[in-house]
């Protein structure tokens, strides 16, 4: 079985062979497929040949999970790799690639040439921590905002005598725990901010659930799919997760990074006894987050193009059983068995594509649990934010899921 690195190597080799094949035609051609382009090339919709059943994958070497997803599809006998060629170079000399012949293929990591999009339209409403805190404030907790070293609207947290819980200063656009600093007092937060950067400021959750006296959070995954009609959304939550456990005993006055900001996988959630009670609450969090984003038109459909995304939620649980969202990573880290033989995401990704691109017969959903179906509205139909009455109805629905 090929690794995604091998898929990239094969794609690069096919690109080189295709470039050599085209070399003989370049002298006679007024334009070249690898000449920097001034505009966007439209994907060509090729007619299917009689009896043609195979589907095409093109790997254009974009940053992201395209090569991992391509590997999954290329394991199927009816999928094959289509060569990519140079497309254009930007002003910073970054080279971009497209499928040979500017062809629209069944899956490609360059979404302009893919029949299905591997990123959600409007995804920043969840990945940006400031936007997420506005979208689902009850799941995130009290949040303050710093913009260019100024408290937004003059609203800032205050020191409280006897309150030992630490404060976190998080870059709004940064994820994976790499853009988070912590301090003991609210008055110290501004000292961690840099000019020109947006931050959210949040206090540590109260009464955190600990594991052997150590802080931990759960890395969970969701799969969101919007159909070609641009309105129908299907939401799934993965039944397994990872516990990221600190190596240190937790203390609220310990500001060391390993104690307060944990980013490494430690064990699977299936081995953690409370997971059976936490998972339904996680599903309710997923449903509420996606439901609000769809209803408010922040997650947008692509009319005529199916779209999907596998993303992760980092959640913490307090001793009262409430689930809190720490952040959502749309470009989440995904590991294959070549990278991590023990704690990898191969089964999760493979079964996700059995839902996204079903084979013949019923899809093998694996541990993906169907969570909710939402009907959105086209973007130009949204006139006003969600009313209080609609918000109350949604809240009742989400409470029912919990």
C-alpha positions in Angstrom: 0.0 0.0 0.0 1.5 3.3 -1.0 2.1 6.1 1.4 0.9 9.6 0.5 4.6 10.5 0.0 4.7 7.8 -2.7 1.6 9.3 -4.3 3.3 12.6 -4.4 6.4 11.1 -6.0 4.4 9.3 -8.6 2.5 12.5 -9.4 5.7 14.4 -9.8 7.1 11.7 -12.0 4.0 11.8 -14.2 4.3 15.5 -14.4 7.9 15.3 -15.6 7.0 12.7 -18.3 4.1 14.9 -19.4 6.3 17.9 -19.6 8.8 16.0 -21.8 6.0 14.8 -24.0 4.8 18.4 -24.5 8.3 19.7 -25.1 8.1 18.9 -28.8 5.0 20.9 -29.2 6.2 24.0 -27.5 8.0 25.5 -30.5 4.8 25.5 -32.4 2.5 26.6 -29.7 1.8 30.3 -28.9 1.1 29.4 -25.3 2.6 26.8 -23.1 1.0 24.9 -20.2 3.9 25.8 -17.9 4.1 29.5 -18.9 3.0 31.8 -16.1 -0.7 32.6 -16.6 -2.3 36.0 -16.2 -5.7 34.6 -15.4 -7.5 31.5 -14.2 -7.8 28.6 -16.6 -11.3 27.2 -16.8 -11.6 23.5 -16.2 -12.6 21.5 -19.3 -15.5 19.1 -18.9 -14.5 16.1 -20.9 -17.2 13.8 -22.3 -17.2 10.3 -20.8 -16.2 7.6 -23.3 -18.6 4.8 -23.9 -18.3 2.2 -21.1 -15.8 4.4 -19.2 -16.1 3.7 -15.5 -12.9 4.8 -13.9 -12.5 8.0 -12.0 -9.5 10.3 -12.0 -7.4 11.7 -9.3 -4.8 14.5 -9.9 -2.3 15.6 -7.3 -1.2 19.2 -7.8 1.0 19.3 -4.7 -1.0 21.9 -2.8 -0.4 22.2 1.0 -3.0 20.2 2.8 -4.4 16.7 2.9 -4.8 16.2 -0.9 -2.1 13.5 -1.2 -3.5 11.6 1.8 -7.0 11.7 0.4 -5.7 10.7 -3.1 -4.0 7.7 -1.6 -7.3 6.5 -0.2 -9.1 6.8 -3.5 -6.3 5.2 -5.5 -6.6 2.1 -3.5 -9.9 1.5 -5.3 -9.7 -0.4 -8.6 -11.9 2.1 -10.5 -9.7 5.1 -9.7 -6.5 6.1 -11.4 -3.9 8.9 -11.3 -4.2 11.6 -13.9 -0.9 13.5 -14.6 -0.5 17.2 -13.5 1.4 19.8 -15.4 2.7 23.3 -14.6 -0.1 25.8 -14.5 1.4 29.2 -13.5 3.8 30.9 -11.2 2.8 33.8 -9.0 4.7 37.0 -8.3 6.7 35.3 -5.5 7.8 32.5 -7.9 5.5 29.9 -6.3 4.8 27.2 -8.9 1.2 26.0 -9.2 0.0 22.8 -11.0 -3.2 21.7 -12.7 -4.4 18.4 -14.2 -3.1 17.8 -17.7 -5.3 19.6 -20.3 -6.8 21.8 -17.6 -9.2 18.8 -17.1 -11.9 18.7 -14.5 -11.2 15.5 -12.6 -13.2 13.6 -10.0 -10.9 14.6 -7.2 -8.0 17.1 -7.1 -6.2 19.1 -4.4 -6.5 22.1 -6.7 -10.2 22.7 -6.1 -10.8 24.7 -9.3 -10.3 21.4 -11.2 -12.1 19.0 -8.8 -15.6 17.8 -9.1 -15.7 17.9 -5.3 -14.2 20.5 -3.0 -12.1 19.4 0.0 -12.6 22.6 1.9 -15.9 24.1 3.2 -16.9 27.5 2.0 -16.9 29.8 5.0 -14.7 27.6 7.2 -13.1 30.5 8.9 -16.2 31.1 11.0 -15.1 28.1 13.0 -11.3 28.1 12.7 -11.0 31.7 13.7 -11.2 31.7 17.4 -12.9 35.2 17.6 -15.6 34.2 15.1 -16.1 30.8 16.9 -16.6 32.6 20.2 -19.4 34.7 18.6 -20.9 31.7 16.9 -21.3 29.5 20.0 -20.5 31.6 23.1 -22.1 29.1 25.5 -19.7 26.4 24.3 -16.6 28.6 24.4 -17.1 30.7 27.5 -16.4 34.3 28.3 -14.1 35.8 25.7 -12.3 39.1 25.5 -10.6 40.5 22.3 -7.4 42.3 21.6 -6.8 44.0 18.3 -3.5 45.6 17.6 -2.7 45.8 21.3 -6.0 47.4 22.2 -8.9 45.9 24.0 -11.9 45.8 21.6 -14.6 48.2 22.8 -12.6 48.8 25.9 -13.9 45.6 27.3 -11.1 43.9 29.3 -10.9 41.3 32.1 -10.1 42.4 35.6 -7.9 40.8 38.3 -9.9 39.1 41.0 -8.4 38.6 44.4 -8.2 34.9 45.2 -8.8 33.8 41.6 -5.8 31.6 40.8 -7.0 30.2 37.4 -4.6 31.2 34.6 -5.5 33.2 31.5 -4.8 32.3 27.9 -3.9 34.7 25.1 -4.6 33.0 21.8 -3.9 34.3 18.3 -7.3 34.3 16.6 -6.0 32.9 13.4 -3.6 30.4 14.9 -4.3 26.8 15.8 -2.9 23.5 17.0 -1.9 25.1 20.3 1.2 26.7 18.7 -0.1 30.3 19.1 -1.1 30.2 22.7 0.5 31.9 25.7 -0.6 31.9 29.3 -0.2 34.1 32.3 -1.4 34.2 35.9 -3.3 37.4 36.1 -5.7 39.1 33.7 -3.7 42.3 33.9 -0.7 40.5 32.3 -2.5 39.5 29.1 -1.8 42.6 27.1 1.9 42.1 27.7 1.7 38.9 25.6 0.1 40.6 22.6 2.0 41.8 19.6 1.2 44.7 17.4 -0.9 44.0 14.3 -2.2 40.6 15.6 -5.8 39.8 16.7 -6.2 37.7 19.9 -8.9 36.1 22.0 -8.4 36.1 25.8 -10.0 33.5 27.9 -9.6 32.2 31.4 -9.0 28.5 32.2 -12.3 26.6 32.6 -13.3 26.2 36.2 -13.3 22.8 37.9 -11.5 20.9 35.0 -11.7 17.2 35.0 -8.2 15.8 35.5 -6.7 12.4 34.7 -4.4 11.2 37.5 -4.0 14.8 38.6 -2.9 15.8 35.0 -4.7 18.2 32.7 -5.9 16.8 29.4 -8.2 17.6 26.5 -9.8 15.5 23.8 -9.0 15.7 20.1 -12.2 14.8 18.3 -13.2 14.7 14.7 -16.2 15.7 12.6 -17.1 15.3 8.9 -19.2 17.9 7.3 -20.6 17.4 3.8 -22.7 19.9 1.7 -24.4 18.4 -1.3 -24.5 19.8 -4.8 -27.7 21.7 -4.2 -25.7 24.0 -2.0 -28.4 23.7 0.8 -28.3 20.1 2.2 -25.7 19.5 5.0 -24.9 16.1 6.5 -22.9 16.1 9.7 -21.0 13.2 11.3 -19.0 12.8 14.5 -16.3 10.2 14.9 -16.9 7.7 17.7 -13.3 7.6 18.8 -11.0 10.4 19.8 -7.5 11.0 21.3 -6.7 12.1 24.9 -3.9 14.6 24.9 -2.5 14.4 28.4 0.0 16.7 30.1 3.2 15.0 31.4 3.0 17.2 34.5 0.7 17.3 37.5 -1.7 20.2 37.0 -1.5 23.3 39.2 -3.3 26.6 38.3 -0.1 28.6 39.2 2.2 26.5 37.0 2.7 28.5 33.8 4.9 26.0 32.1 3.7 25.2 28.6 3.6 21.4 29.0 1.4 21.8 32.0 -1.2 24.2 30.5 -1.0 23.7 26.7 -1.1 20.0 25.7 -0.8 19.1 22.0 0.5 15.4 21.9 -1.7 12.3 21.5 -1.4 10.1 24.6 -4.2 7.4 24.3 -7.4 6.7 22.5 -10.7 7.8 24.1 -12.2 4.4 23.8 -9.9 3.3 26.7 -11.2 6.1 28.9 -14.2 5.1 31.0 -16.2 8.5 30.9 -16.1 8.6 27.1 -19.5 6.8 26.8 -21.1 9.8 28.7 -19.0 12.5 27.0 -19.6 11.4 23.4 -23.3 12.3 23.2 -22.4 15.8 24.6 -19.7 16.1 22.0 -22.3 15.3 19.2 -24.5 18.0 20.6 -21.6 20.5 20.4 -20.9 19.5 16.8 -24.6 19.8 15.9 -25.0 23.2 17.6 -21.8 24.6 16.0 -22.5 23.5 12.4 -26.3 24.2 12.8 -25.7 27.8 13.7 -23.0 28.3 11.1 -25.4 26.9 8.4 -28.5 28.8 9.6 -26.6 32.1 9.7 -25.1 31.6 6.3 -21.5 31.6 7.6 -21.0 28.1 6.1 -22.0 28.5 2.5 -23.0 26.0 -0.1 -21.3 25.7 -3.5 -24.2 25.4 -6.0 -23.4 22.5 -8.3 -20.3 21.3 -6.4 -20.3 18.9 -3.5 -17.9 19.9 -0.7 -16.6 18.2 2.5 -14.1 18.6 5.2 -12.7 16.5 8.0 -11.8 18.7 10.9 -11.2 18.4 14.6 -12.4 19.9 17.8 -10.3 20.2 20.9 -12.6 19.9 23.9 -12.3 19.9 27.7 -14.7 18.5 30.2 -15.3 19.9 33.7 -16.1 17.9 36.8 -19.8 18.8 36.3 -19.9 17.0 32.9 -20.1 20.1 30.7 -18.1 20.0 27.5 -16.2 23.1 26.4 -14.7 23.8 22.9 -11.1 25.0 23.1 -10.7 25.4 19.4 -11.6 23.9 16.0 -8.9 23.0 13.6 -10.2 22.9 10.0 -6.7 22.0 8.7 -6.3 19.4 11.4 -3.2 17.1 11.6 -4.0 13.7 10.1 -1.5 10.9 10.5 -1.2 7.7 8.4 0.2 4.4 9.6 3.6 5.2 7.9 3.9 8.2 10.3 2.3 6.7 13.4 1.8 2.9 13.4 -0.2 3.0 16.6 -2.3 6.2 16.7 -3.1 6.9 13.1 -6.2 8.1 11.3 -6.2 5.7 8.4 -9.5 4.0 9.3 -11.2 7.3 10.0 -10.1 8.8 6.6 -11.0 5.6 4.6 -14.4 5.3 6.1 -15.0 9.1 5.6 -14.4 8.6 1.9 -16.9 5.7 1.8 -19.4 8.3 2.9 -18.2 11.1 0.6 -17.6 8.8 -2.5 -19.7 5.7 -1.8 -18.7 2.5 -3.5 -21.4 0.2 -4.9 -23.7 -0.9 -2.1 -24.2 0.7 1.3 -21.3 2.8 2.5 -19.0 1.4 5.1 -19.2 4.3 7.6 -16.9 2.7 10.2 -17.0 4.7 13.4 -18.6 7.8 11.8 -21.9 8.5 13.7 -24.5 10.4 11.8 -25.2 13.5 13.9 -27.5 15.9 12.1 -28.9 17.0 8.8 -29.4 20.7 8.1 -31.0 22.6 5.3 -29.2 25.9 4.7 -30.2 28.8 2.4 -28.4 30.2 -0.5 -26.2 33.1 0.5 -28.1 35.8 -1.4 -31.3 34.7 0.4 -29.9 35.7 3.8 -31.1 39.1 4.8 -31.0 39.3 8.6 -29.1 37.4 11.4 -31.0 34.6 13.0 -33.8 36.0 15.1 -34.1 35.4 18.9 -37.2 33.2 18.2 -35.3 31.1 15.8 -32.3 31.0 18.1 -34.5 29.8 20.9 -35.9 27.0 18.7 -32.4 26.0 17.7 -31.3 25.9 21.4 -34.2 23.7 22.2 -33.3 21.4 19.4 -29.7 21.2 20.5 -30.7 20.6 24.1 -32.7 17.7 22.9 -29.6 16.2 21.2 -27.7 16.4 24.5 
